[in-house]
Amino acid sequence: MAAQRVLIGGEWRDSQGTKTFTAFDPKTKTAIADAYPVSPWSEIETALQHAAAASRAVRNWPAERFAAFLEEYATRIEARAVDLIAIAHQETALPVTPRLKDAELPRTINQLRQAAHWAREGSWATATIDSAANIRSQLEPIGPVAVFGPNNFPFAFNSIAGGDFAAAVAAGNPVLAKGHSSHPGTTRLLAEEAQLAAQKTGMPAGFVQLIYRTSHADGTKLVVHPALGAIGYTGSRSAGTQLKTAADAVGKPIYLELSSINPVVFLPGVVTQKAAELAEQFAGSCLMGAGQFCTNPGLVLAVAGSATDAMITDIAQRFTAAPVGTLLGEGVLQHLSAGVQTLVKHGAKVLSGGHPGGGMGVCHQNTLLSVTGKDFLAAPEALQTEAFGNASLVVIAADADELLAVLDHLEGNLTGCIYSATDGSDDALYDRVAAALRPKVGRLLNDKMPTGVAVSTAMNHGGPFPATGHPGFTAVGLPAAIKRFARLACYDGVHPGRLPATLQDKNPTGTLRLVDGKWTTADVATK
């Protein structure tokens, strides 16, 4: 069987690779017919050369050109929604509705259009002018960006359509997408529309490119290549940290989203006040989509007591009664099973589930585990092992001081939630808990579960390591996400006619700039 073609240098071409792979239907546990190539290094290097040429070609292009591409691409995805949803459903087993059709694909289209808006608006570049010294600076495209997409969001985080892609293009960079093996067909259809959008809007050959898989060694060579400006990676902690080590060794910016167990703290007063409601909210959040969200609540913290015991029993019963969802693939199942086994090995007790099976296709029983605060503190690293999927660990602290000690031992996470009573009985403890939790998480929530990630200008989908590779950046939320794929460029005494348009005295586009210490859209005052 001939393998699907790769998109390199503005054309679909036969791969030079001799190895192939197929996608997998998680519901039926059968391979999907199409074969996809593993690209050899020679092919990857060719793609990088085309990306570098494209980067040079667009270097001084106005933002409008990139915005036009993003908008055309969004429109083309919208028109091909039926095909995209069908193949994504087959490759991932994620439900058509409400997940793919009603939530994720519209979000993806919206992200692309938001990126177009902010590219055109331009304030993300932070144009700064010191007219007295004639020194001017702004953020500019960093160069070709390689994007490694994850398995759990075939649209919204796809390497050739998701948030990293949109942000990189909005900054003015070509993108070399490395697809995920779980949904290569979905990625291929998206790439077809990206290439057609690029052609229609006059983008250079190599502005958008796609390969499906590389060897681990070639993936490492890719991230350190001199032609590459930066990397966006969402995936496993082990693979991501290997790429980070390689990129750091050559000073290459790499923006990672790795593992996160997203602690949820139930303070004593709120447990007494509404234990059943908490159990319902938590079970719904943890088991949604078989728990395959980067913000899935994988750790619950509470203080021991009869109300806490009743709540945990309620949660366990809900886990047992709830339908078992289909996982994205065998790799997810293996990772989940291994994570559960590690937690049990280090003292966690199984309250519900604990074993593979229980549903359709690739699946694992809904699993709830518990451990005392004392036992957690004896093995905090192992008991923070991510069990990615429909599983969570409850830590029962003996008292408030032990609860705070547990929080002090947490690694970095994307999110952290604190539930407190409405009558003020938890307020004093809330202040202590928030002080301990706030430095550990990118997004702090009150009285709601973390599963949803709104595409908002104020959103932070980031956090301290190992949630991400850098706590100062977000993968969701524009225009902030654009800045990851930019570099600071300074112009000292450069002649007016040689300056970028956004740094000249005239400001015809009305971009917000920092001129002589004041934010303004006005022209630079002539003296």
N, C-alpha and C positions, 0 to 999 in steps of 0.2 A: 504494500500500500504506500503510495506517495505521500510524503509529509506535507502539511500545510506550509505555505510560503512565509518568509519573514519580510518585514517592511524595512528596507534599508535604502538610503539615498534617494528617497522619493519614488520608489517602485517596489512592487511585490516581486520577490525573486526566490528561486529555489535555494534552500539552505545548503551550505557546504558540509553540514554535519552528517555523520553516518549513524548517529544514535537518535532514537525517537522515543516518545512516551505518549500515552493516551490519558485522557481525563477519565473520571470515574463517577458513576451515578450512585450517590450514597444510599438512595432508597432501595435500589435493586442489587447493589453490590456488584455491578457489572461494568466493564469498560465501555466507554463511548467510542464509536467507530473511528473517528478522525485521529490521525497520528500527527504529532507535533515534533519539530526538531530540537535537539540540543545543539546550540550554536557553538562551534569551535572558536578558539581565540582569533584566528584569522578573520572570521566574520565579525566578531565583536570589535576588533580593531578597525575594520573597514567602516562600521557604523560610527565609531568615535571620530574617524577622520571626516566623515560627512557632517557629523554634528558640529565639529570645530569650524568647518567651512560655513555652515549655516549661521553659526554664532557670529562670525566675522561679517557675513552679509547683512545681518539685521542690527548690527552694533549701534547705528545712529538712527534707527527707525523711530518714528513717533509712536507713542503708546496706542494711538488709534488703530494701528495695524494689528497689534496683538489682540486688542479688544474685539476687532472685527472678526478675527479668526475664532476666538472663544465663543462669540455669539452665534456664528455660523455653525460651529460644531454642536453647540447646545441645541440648536434648531434641528439639526440632522439626527441627533440622538432621539429627540422627541418624536420625530417622524418614524423612527425605526424601533419604537418602544416594544411592539408586539414580539418581534424577533428576539430582541435583547432579553426580555423578561422570560421568554420560553427557554432559551438556552441557559440562562443563569439558573433558572429553577432546576433544570435537568442536572447541571453540573454541581450544584450546591445543596439541593433539597430545601433551600429557603422558600417559604411559602410565597406564592404569587401575590396574594393579598392577605393581610395588609402590608407585608414587608416589601416585596420587590416593586410592585406596581404602584402602591399608594404612598410609600415612604421613601425607599432608597433611591429609585430612579428619579423621582421628582427632586429629591435633595441634590442629586448629582447634577442635574440640569441647572438647578438654582445656583449651585456653587460656581459653575462655569460662568453664568451670567453675572453673579456678584463679582467674580474675578475680573470680568470685562469692565464692569463699572469702576472698580477701584484702580485698574490699570489706566483707564481714561482719566479718572479724577486726579491721580498722581501724587497726592500728599504723602503716600507711603514712602516716597523717596527722600523725604525730609530735606528738600533743597534748602541750603543755608548759604547766606551771602554776608560777608564782612566787606562792605564797600570801601571803607577807609584803607584797609590793608590789601584790597583787591584779591581776597582769598575766597573761594567758593567751593562748596562740596555737595554731594548728594549720593544716595544709594543708586547703583547701576547694576545691570545684569552681571551675574557672576560667571557666566559661561555655560556650556552644556551641562544639563542635570540628568543624572541617572536615577530613575524611580523604581524601587522594588515594592510591589504591591503585596498585600496580605491575602489570606484565604477567606476571611469572614465578611468582607464587603466587596462583592464582585463589581459594584458600580461606584459607590461613594469614595472608596479608597483604591480603585483600580489604577494600575500604574500608568494607563494612558487616558484616563478620564477623571480621576478622583482629585482629592484636595491638593495633594502634592503637585500633581500635573498642572492643575489650574493655577496654583500659586507660582510655579516656576515659569509658566508661559506669561502670566501677568507681569512678571518682572522682566520679561523680554528674552527668555532663554529657550533654546531648543531642548527637547526632552528625548532621551533614549529610555524607553520603557522596557523593563524586564518583567514579563508577565508571571503570574502565579500558576503553578501546575494544576491547581484545583479547578481553575475555570479558564483554560486557554481559549475555548471557543467564544466565550463572552468577550474576552479581551480582543480577539481577532475581529469580531464584528464592530467593536468600538473603534479599533484602529482603522478599519475600512472607512468609517465615517470621518475620523480625524484626518486621514489623508485626503479625502475628497474636500473637506473643509479647507485644508491647507492649500490645495490646488486652486479652489475658487477664490480664496483671498490673497493669492499671490505670495504665499510663503515659500522660502527656498527649499530645494530638495534636501532632505535630512533634518528638517525642522522637527518633525515627529517621526520616530522610528520604533520598531517593536521586534524584540527577540523573546522567545518563550522560556528558555531555560539555559543555564550554563553549568559547567562543573563548578565545584566549590573553589578550586584553584583559580579558574578563570574569573569567577565573581570577585575574588580578591584582587586580581590583576586589573579588573575593570575599575574598581573604586580608587586605585592609586594612579591611574593613567594621567599623564600631564595634560591631556586635552580636556579632561573633565573638570568642571567648576565645583560641583557639589553633588551630594547624594541624599535622597530621601528614602528611608527604609522603614517599613512596618512589618513586623514578623517576630520570630522567636528570639528569645534572649540569647541563646547560645550562638546562633548564626549572626545576629546583629552585633554582638560584642566582638566577634572575630573580625567582621568588617570594620568596626570602629577602631580596633587595634591597628589594622592595616592603614586606614585612612589617617589616623592620628600620627602615625609614623612619618607621613609625608605632608602633614599639615593641611589635609583636605577636609573641608567642612562636611560633616555627615550628620543628618538629623534623623534620629531614631525614635521609633515607638516600639517598646519591647513588652515587658510583662508588668501587670498591675493587678493587685487583688482588692483594691478599692474598699477600705475598711468602712463599716457602718457601725456607729456607736449608739446604743440605746441607753439613755440615762435612766436611773431608777424611777424617777417620778413619771416619766412618760410610759414606762412599762406598766406601772400600776394603773395609769389613767386609761390606756387603750391597747392592751396587749394583743387582742384579737386583730385589731386593725393593723398593727405593726407586722404581725405574722402574715397577714394577707398581702400587704404591700411587698414585704421582703420575698416571699415565695414567688409572687408574680414577677418581680424584677429578676430574681436569680434564674428562674426557669424560662424566661422569655427567650425565644429563639434558641432553645437548648443551651442557654448560657453563653453563647458564642459572641459576646460583645466585649470590647476592650475595657469597658466600664462596668462589667458584671460584678456585683457585690460578692466577692469571694471570702470575705472575713467579716464576722459579726462580733462585736464586743459588748458585753453587758455585765452588770454586777449581780452576784449571787443573791437569790431570794426566792420565795415561793412564787411571786408573780413572774419572775424570769424563768423558773422551771416550767410553769404552765405555758408560757409563750413558746419556749423551745419545743415542748411537746406538741403544741399546735403546729409549729412550723414543720416538724418532722412528719406529722400526719398529712399535712398539705403536700409535702414532697412525695410521699408514698401514693397519695390519691391522684396526683396530677399526671396527665399523659407524658410519656417519655418522648422527647423530640429526636429527630434524626440529626446526627452530627455531620459536619462538612466532609469528613473522609476518615480513612483508617488512621492517618497520622494524628488527627485530633483525638481519636479514641485512644490510641496508644499513649499520647501525652497525658490525657485525662486519667487514664488508669494508673499510669506511673505516678502521677501527682497524688492521687488518693492513697496509693500504697505507701508513698513516702510519709504522708501525714499520719497514717495508721502506725507505721513503724516507729514514729517518734511520739507516740502517746495519744493520738486522737482516737476517739471511740466513734464507731459508725452508728448513727441514730436512724438512718434511712438509706436504703440502696447499698451502694458500695461496690457493685460489680457491673461488668459489661452486659448489654442486652436490655430487654424490657420493652422494646418498641420496634419500629419498622427500620429495616436496613441497618446501617452503621449507627449504633446507639449505646448508651450507658445509662443505667438506672439513675434517677434523680437521687443525689447523694448529699446527705447532711451529716457532718461530723462535729464532735465537740471535744474540747480540751479545757482543763483548768488553767487559770492564769499562772499558777505556780509551774505547771508543766510546760506552758508556752515559754516562760522565761528561762527554762532549762535548755530549750532548743529553739530559739527564736528564728534562726535562719531557716532551718528545715521546715518549721511549721508555717513559714511564709511561702512555701513552694506553691507555685501557681498550678491549680487544677482547672485548666481552661475548659469550660463547659458547664453543664448543669450540676455543679457541686459547690459547696461552701462549708467553711469551718467556723464554728461558734466558740469563742473564747469567753469563759465564765470567770471573771475576776472575783476574788474574795471580798474586796472592798474598793473604794475609790482610789486609794493609793496604789493598789496593785493594778488597777485599770490604767492609771497614768504611767506606771512602769512598763506595761505592755506597749503603750503608745510610744514611749521613748525608744523602743527597740524596733519599731517599724521601719522598713525600707521606704524609698520614694514610691508614690503612687499617683495615678492620674487624678483620682477623686478621693474625697473623704466626706462622710455624712455624719451629722450629729442630730439625733432626735431628742427633744426635750419637752417637758411638760408645759402646758399652757398656763398653769397657775403660778409659775415662777419658782416652784420648788426645786427645779434643776438649775436655776440661773447661776448660782455660785460655782457649782461643779462644771457647768458649761464653760465658764471662763477659763478654768484650769485645763479642761479637755481641749478646747479650741487652741490654747496656747501651745499645747504639745502636738496637736495634729496639724495645725496650719503649715508649719515648715515641711511637713512630710508629703503634702499633696499639692497638685496644681490647681484643683478646683474644690472649694469647700462648699458643701450643701447643708442646708437646714431643713429637716422635716420632709425630705423627699428622697427617693431613690436616684441613683446616678445614671441609670441605663441610657437615657436619651442625651444626645449631644447636639444642641441647637447650633445651626450655622448663623452665629450672631457676631457682630463686630466686637462684642465684649467677651466672647468665649475664649477660655484657655483649655485646649486639649493638649496638655503637656504636664510636666511635673519632674521632680527630682529623679535621678537614676535609681532603679532601673526602669522606671516608667518611660522615660525618654533619655536621650543622650545629653540634653542640655535644658536646664529648667527655665531658661529665659525666652523660650520660643514655643509657639503653638502650631499644631497641625490643622486646626480648625478655627475659623474666625478670620475674616478679611476686614481690613487690609493687613493685619499683623502677620498672618502666615506668609505673605509675600516676601517679607524681609529676610527670611531664611535663605533665599536664593539670590541674594544681592551682596555687593561689596561696596565699601565706602570709597568713593573717588573724589580726590581733591584737585582743584585747579588754582594754582598760585601764580598770579600775574599773567594769566593766559589772555591773549588778545581777544577783545569782545567778539569778533567774527568767528573765532575758533571755539567758543564756548558752546556746550549743549544749549538747546533752546530754553530749557527749563532753568538755566543759570544766567541767562542774559538779563540786562537791565529791564527790558520790556517783558511783560508777563501776559502774553496774549491769551493763554488758555485759562488764566485765573487760578492757577494752582496755588495752594496755600504754601508759603515759604517763610523761613525764618530770616528776616532781613534786618541786619544791624540790631539783633537782639529782640526783635518784635515779630510775632506771627502776623502775616498780612498776605493779601492777594494783590496788592498794589504793585506798580512798577517801582524799581529802585529810583529814589529821588536823585536827580542830576544836580551837581553843584557847580 
